[in-house]
């Protein structure tokens, strides 16, 4: 199994930073909302994306990619919560001591919002189950679809090619 802690240099690129900023903005927006509706998370994600463009933190193309990455990760976690009725730690399959507590709290809160949306909109049928090399993802474990090699992410970062077979398509490992 390959650890992402050796790949810190990839963690500082614009998409990775954009991912983190988008999560923070969505978390802030959701914490100020008194009543969650079926599209609260989608609206918060859209506003956070537009804000990143407005502040010139990301180009339109980068913002679209980051929005897609964050949406995929949150709905994947939310889908797991809906289907399995388990907590985010199970979905992540990581030792909680290794994860930055702030990031875990943020991701847990946002995935709960995704769960709410999935329940209300019946989006559980949508497929958010593929991750590709070069995309950005957050904490958790991905498995190579070709050989099964697992890559653990202890922080948000770009997805490298499989260290074992160099394939570029992964799926989230769920416990």
C-alpha positions in Angstrom: 0.0 0.0 0.0 1.4 3.4 -0.9 1.1 6.4 1.5 0.3 9.9 0.2 2.4 11.6 2.9 5.5 11.2 0.7 3.8 13.2 -2.1 3.4 16.5 -0.2 4.6 18.4 -3.2 1.5 17.5 -5.1 -0.7 18.9 -2.3 0.2 22.5 -3.0 -1.2 22.9 -6.5 -4.0 25.2 -7.3 -6.7 22.5 -7.6 -5.8 21.1 -4.2 -5.9 24.5 -2.6 -9.1 25.2 -4.4 -10.6 22.0 -3.1 -9.8 22.9 0.5 -11.2 26.5 0.0 -14.4 25.2 -1.5 -14.9 22.8 1.4 -14.3 25.6 3.9 -16.8 27.9 2.2 -19.5 25.2 1.9 -19.0 24.3 5.6 -19.3 28.0 6.6 -22.5 28.4 4.4 -24.1 25.3 5.8 -23.3 26.2 9.4 -25.2 29.5 8.9 -28.3 27.8 7.3 -31.1 27.3 9.8 -33.1 24.9 7.7 -31.6 22.4 5.3 -33.6 21.6 2.2 -33.0 19.0 -0.5 -30.7 21.4 -2.5 -28.9 23.2 0.3 -25.6 21.5 -0.4 -25.9 21.9 -4.1 -26.6 25.6 -3.7 -23.7 26.0 -1.2 -21.3 24.3 -3.6 -22.4 26.5 -6.5 -21.9 29.7 -4.5 -18.5 28.5 -3.2 -17.5 27.8 -6.8 -18.6 31.2 -8.0 -16.8 32.9 -5.1 -13.6 31.2 -6.1 -13.9 32.5 -9.6 -14.9 36.0 -8.4 -11.9 36.2 -6.2 -9.7 34.9 -9.0 -8.5 32.0 -6.9 -9.5 29.6 -9.7 -10.2 29.9 -13.4 -13.6 28.9 -14.6 -12.2 25.6 -15.8 -10.4 24.9 -12.5 -13.5 25.8 -10.5 -15.5 23.4 -12.6 -13.0 20.6 -11.9 -12.8 21.4 -8.2 -16.6 21.6 -8.0 -16.8 18.2 -9.7 -14.2 16.6 -7.4 -15.8 17.9 -4.2 -19.3 16.9 -5.3 -18.1 13.4 -6.2 -16.4 12.9 -2.9 -19.3 14.3 -0.8 -22.0 12.4 -2.6 -19.9 9.2 -2.5 -19.7 9.6 1.3 -23.3 10.6 1.5 -24.3 7.6 -0.5 -22.4 5.3 1.8 -24.2 6.9 4.8 -27.5 6.3 3.1 -26.9 2.7 2.0 -24.9 1.5 5.0 -26.2 3.7 7.8 -22.6 3.9 9.1 -20.4 6.8 9.9 -17.9 8.6 7.8 -14.9 7.0 9.5 -16.0 3.6 8.1 -16.2 5.1 4.6 -12.7 6.6 4.9 -11.1 3.4 6.2 -8.3 5.4 7.9 -6.9 5.6 11.4 -8.6 8.7 12.8 -5.5 9.6 14.6 -3.7 10.2 11.3 -6.3 12.6 10.0 -6.3 16.3 10.6 -9.2 16.8 13.0 -10.5 19.9 11.3 -10.6 18.3 7.9 -12.4 15.2 9.4 -15.0 17.5 11.1 -15.5 19.5 7.9 -15.9 16.5 5.7 -18.2 14.7 8.2 -20.5 17.7 8.4 -20.6 18.1 4.6 -21.1 14.4 3.9 -24.1 14.5 6.3 -25.5 17.3 4.2 -24.9 15.1 1.1 -26.7 12.3 2.9 -29.7 14.6 3.5 -29.8 15.7 -0.1 -29.5 12.1 -1.3 -32.4 11.1 1.0 -34.6 14.0 -0.2 -33.8 13.8 -3.9 -33.3 10.1 -4.2 -30.0 10.7 -5.8 -28.7 7.4 -4.5 -29.1 6.0 -8.0 -26.5 8.4 -9.4 -23.1 7.0 -9.7 -20.2 8.9 -8.1 -17.9 5.9 -8.0 -14.9 6.6 -10.2 -11.7 8.5 -9.5 -9.0 9.1 -12.1 -5.3 10.0 -11.9 -4.8 13.7 -11.9 -8.0 14.5 -10.2 -8.1 15.8 -6.6 -9.7 13.8 -3.8 -9.8 14.1 0.0 -9.0 11.8 2.9 -9.8 8.1 2.4 -8.6 5.0 0.5 -8.8 4.4 -3.2 -8.4 1.0 -4.9 -7.0 0.5 -8.4 -9.7 -0.9 -10.6 -7.1 -2.9 -12.5 -5.0 -4.6 -9.8 -6.6 -3.7 -6.5 -3.6 -1.8 -5.1 -4.8 0.7 -2.4 -3.7 4.3 -2.0 -4.4 6.0 1.3 -5.0 9.8 1.4 -4.3 11.4 4.8 -4.9 14.8 3.3 -6.4 16.3 0.2 -4.2 15.7 -2.9 -4.0 14.7 -6.5 -4.5 11.1 -7.4 -1.3 9.6 -8.8 -1.2 6.6 -11.2 -1.4 3.2 -9.5 2.1 2.6 -7.9 1.8 -1.1 -8.8 0.4 -1.2 -12.4 0.3 2.4 -13.4 -3.4 2.3 -14.2 -5.4 5.5 -13.8 -8.9 4.4 -12.7 -9.8 3.9 -9.0 -12.8 3.3 -6.8 -13.4 4.3 -3.2 -12.7 1.5 -0.7 -15.7 1.0 1.7 -15.5 -1.1 4.7 
